[in-house]
Amino acid sequence: MKLNSANIETRLDTLYDAVVIGGGMGGLSAAIYLARYGLKCLVIEKGRGRSIWMQETRNYLGIDPDTPGCNIVSHGTKQAVGWGADHLRAFVEKVTDEGETFAIDIKVGKKSSKYYTLRSKYVIAATGVMDVLPRLDDMQNVYNYAGYTLHVCMICDGFDMWDQKAVLIAGKEAQINAAFVLNWFTPYISVLTDGKFSVSAAMKAKLAEHGYPLYESPIARFEGENHKMSGVTLADGTLVEATTGLISMGSIYHNHYLKEIDGLTWDGENLVTNDMTQTTHERIFALGDLKQGLNQVTIAVADGTKAATQIWRNIRRASEPRKWEANIEKETIKRAAVAAR
């Protein structure tokens, strides 16, 4: 069921088997499996997740390469709701461990917001990350290219950068090292710092050894048309020619709501999980970019399958088996009749 501010109060007394926080591809995969297992589940999605930057989905089996991520999410949401999952647009502020249940504090609506608390036996964290983008006065100029010819994932999009003139935009010196991986796909790399940090002599020497120009002036704007880059103009007036680019400026992790939970093990901002995506808290699971491992949509979708299946196993094993009562009654009567002879 699609929930909103008008009907959310009908679910305030519901104890969900699992609440999935994050309605991207991993979270929706979990919801579809949970619903098909006959479990009560809710997906809470804040909107504008990383999937919206996927203008094309070129490395997903069976999907037209031109399919944007938002289309897959829209279709997946319809699937989950169709199988019986609840879906709510809201922001999760905090999750509190109450012992056998979790209290999930949410905010519904950006204007005239309303606040509620929902409860669940299990929590699946699928809120992922957002990539840090260059901050320009005209951010629409960035959005015109981000996800098209200006990429954030080398594994996803390295092939599409093959032998092109590329810019690598780093947020700190350590992130420049991505250039020495990107050169598998193209050696024509110019490194931009966007004026954010100073580059050491050792790193300058390494870039020079590879023939990669370094530009330390801030970015003024990206050049091109129809989402296709042609270059980057810097604040000092320099035009760096490039038909593609890779942003390597780090990520913002959406995991604030779990920070006060005891029993979780963190590796930096990633949660440590087992093979079924179960964290070191037995009733919390983490998918995709929130856990250790490869940040790929295909991995997140598989993680959703694993988390939902393990939760179903746990609940099934703790439940009484369903029996064909009519047959049991017949057998009881039959045995009684035999005993009476």
N, C-alpha and C positions, 0 to 999 in steps of 0.2 A: 504494500500500500504506500502511496505517496503521502508523506506527512508534511505538514507546514504549520504555521502559527495558528491556523484556524482549527486544526484537528489534533495537534500534538497532545493535548490534555487527555485524549482517549487512551493514550499509551502510558500515562504516568504510573499506573498500577501494574503494568506488565513487567514480569521478570523475564528478560530475554535470555536465551541460552548463550548467545554471543552478540556483542556489538562490534561492528567493524568500523574503525575510525579511519576514514579515508575512502573516497569513492572513485579512485583511479582503477587501473586495470587489475592490479593485484587484489585490491579490496573487493571489487566486483566479482572477481573469480571466486574468492572465498564465499561471498554472499550467495552466489549461484549454487555452489556445492552445499552450503549449509541449508539453504531452502529445500534443495532436492533430497537432503537427508531428513527432512521433516522437522528441522529445528527452527525455533523462533529466533530470527536475527534481524538486526537493524544496521543499515549503512548510514553513517553520518558523514556528509561531504561538505566542506567549507566552500568549494568552488575554486576555479582558476588554479588547478594543480599543474604539475609539470607536463602532463599529457597534452595540454593546449599548445605547447611549443612544438609538438610533433606535427609538422605540416605534411609530412609524408611518412609512411610506415614501411620502410624498405627492407627490413630484416625480420619480418614476422611471417611465419609460414602460413600460406593460404590466404593472405590478405593482399588486395590490390596495392602495389607499391605507392600509388598516389593517394591512398586513404589517409586523411588526417586523423590524428589521435583523438580529437574531440568527437569524431563520428563513431569510433570504436567505443568510447566511453558512453555515449548516448545510447548506442545499441545494447551495450552491456547492462546499463541501468534498466532498460525495458525488460531485458531477460530476467534480471534478478527480481524485479517487482512482479513480473509475470509468474515466476515460480513461487511467489509468496513472501519474499523479503520486504521489510519496511525500508523506506528511503527518506532521509531528512536532510535538507540543506540547513546546516547549523555549524557553529564553531565550538569545539570542545575546549573548555577552559581547564578542567582538572579531572583526574581519575583518582578516586580514593578506594583503597582496599578495605572492605568491611569484614573480611574474614571469609565467608562463603560466597559473597557477592561483591561487585564493584558499584560504587556510586559514581555516575558520570555527569558532571556539571556542564551544561551547554548554554549557549547563547543563540537565540533564534532572531534573525533580522538585524540588519546593520543600523536601521533607523527605528526608533521606538522599540529597542531590543527587549525581548522577554527572556527570562532565565528559568531553567527547569533542571531537575535531577532525574536521570533515568537509571535503571539498574539492570545488571547482567551478571551471569555466572562467569563468562569468559570475555576477554578483550582481545581483539586483533588490531594491532597498530599497523596502519597502512598509509600513513600520511606523507611519507616520502620526503623529498627535498626540493628546494628551488635553487636553480643556479644563479649565482651572482652575475649580473650584467653590468657593462660599463654604464655609469650614471652621467648622462648628458642633460643639458637644459631642455633639449627636445627629445624626450624619451621615445616618442613615436618614430623618430629616425632609427632608433635601435630596433624597435619592434618590426619595422619594415623589412628587416633582414634576419633577425633572430629566428631560428627554426627553418629558414629557407636556405640561404647560402652562407649564413653565419651560424656556426654550429656550437654545441656545448658538449657533445659526446663523440670522441674519436672512434670508439668501437662501433657506434651506430653509423657514423657518417664519414669515416675515413675514406671509404671507397669513392664517395662522391667528391672528394678533394684531390683525387689522383692526378698528380703532375700539374696541378694548377698553382698559380701564384697565390700564396696563402699568408694571412697574418695570424700570428699567435698572440693573443691578448692575455697577459698575466697580471695577477693581483699582488704577487710577491715573488721574490727571486726564486724560491723553490719550484714555483709553478712554471718557470721557464723551461724546466727539464722536460716538459711535455713536447718541446720542439724536437728532442732527440728520440722520441717515439713517433711523432708525426712524420718524421722524414722517411718512414717506411712507405708512406703514401705519396709524399711529395717532398723534394729537396728544396723547393723554391719558397723558403719561409722567411718572413720578416717578423721580428719580435717587437711588440709594443708594450710599454709599461703603463701607458695612460698617465704618466707623471706621478704614479702612486708610490714609488720606492726607488732607491738608488741601487744600481747593479754593481756587484763587486768586480774587482779587476780579474779575478779568476774566472767568473762567469763570462765576462766580456771576451776574455781570451778563448774560452771554449766556443763561444758563438762565432768568433772570427775564424777559428780553425775549421768550422763547418761552412763558413761563407754566409752566415745568416746575419743580415743587417739588424742593428738594434736602434730603436727610436724611443727616446725617453720623454718626449713632449706629450702633454695631454691630448686626448682625442677630441676633435672639434665636431666632426660628423662623418657618417658613412656615406659613400657616394654610390650611385647606381640608379636603377629603375626597375619597376615590376619585380621587386624582391631580389633582384640579381645585383650583387655587389660589383663595383668596378674599382673601388679603392677606398682609402681612408684619408681624410684631411685632418692634419694635426693643428694644434693651436699656434704653432710657429709658422704655419703656412705650408708645410711640407705635405705633398700628396704621395702616399704610399700606394702603388698599384697592387691590386689584389682582386681576384674574382671569387675568393672564398676566405673563410676564417674560422678559427677555433678559439672560443673563450675559455680560458683556464684561470678563473678567478675564485674558485671555491663554491661552496654550497651552503644554504641555510637549511638546517634540519628542523622539521616540524615534529618535535618530540617533547615539548615543554610540559605537556599534560601528564607525562610519566615520571617526571623528575623527583617527585616526592614518594614514589613507590619503593618500599623496601624489598630486597630480594632480587633486584635486577643487576645484571653485570654488564658494564659498559666498556666498549673499546673506543675511546674517544667519544664521538656522538653516535656510534653504532651500537646496537644491542647484540649481545652474544646469544646465539641460538643453537639448538641441536639440529639434526637433519630434518626434523619435521617443523622447523621454524618456531619451536617452543623456546621461550626465554628461560632464564634461571628462576623465574617465577612461574610456577606450573600452570597458572591460568591466564598468562599473557603470552601472546604470539606476536611476532614481528615479521613483516614482509618487505621484500624489495630493498629499496635504498636505505631503510632504517636499520637493517641488519648487516652483519659482515657479509662480504661477497661481491659479486659482479652486479653492477647497476644496469640492468637491462629489463625491458618490458617482459620479455619472454620468461625471465627468471621470476619476476614478480607474479606473473600469472600462475606459474607452477607453484610458487610459495603459497598462493591463496588456496590451491587445491590441497596442499599438504596440511596447512593449518586447519582448514575446515574438516578434513578427514580425521585428524588426530582428536579434535574436539568431539566429533561424532563418536569415535571409538571410546573416548573417556566416558561420555554420557551413556552410551549404549551398555557398556560393561557394568555401570553402576545402576542400571535400570532392571526392573523385573521383565523377564521375557514375555512376549505376547503369545497366548495360547489359543487354540481353536476350542473354545469352551463347549460347543455343542458336541464335539467328538469325545471330549473328556466326560461329559455327562452320560453319553451313550455307553462308554466303557465302564463307568461306575455302576450303571444300572445292570449291565451285562454281568459284571463280576458279582454283584449282589444276588442276581438270579441264580447263578451257578452255585454260590455259597448256600443258598436256601434249599437246594435239592437234597 
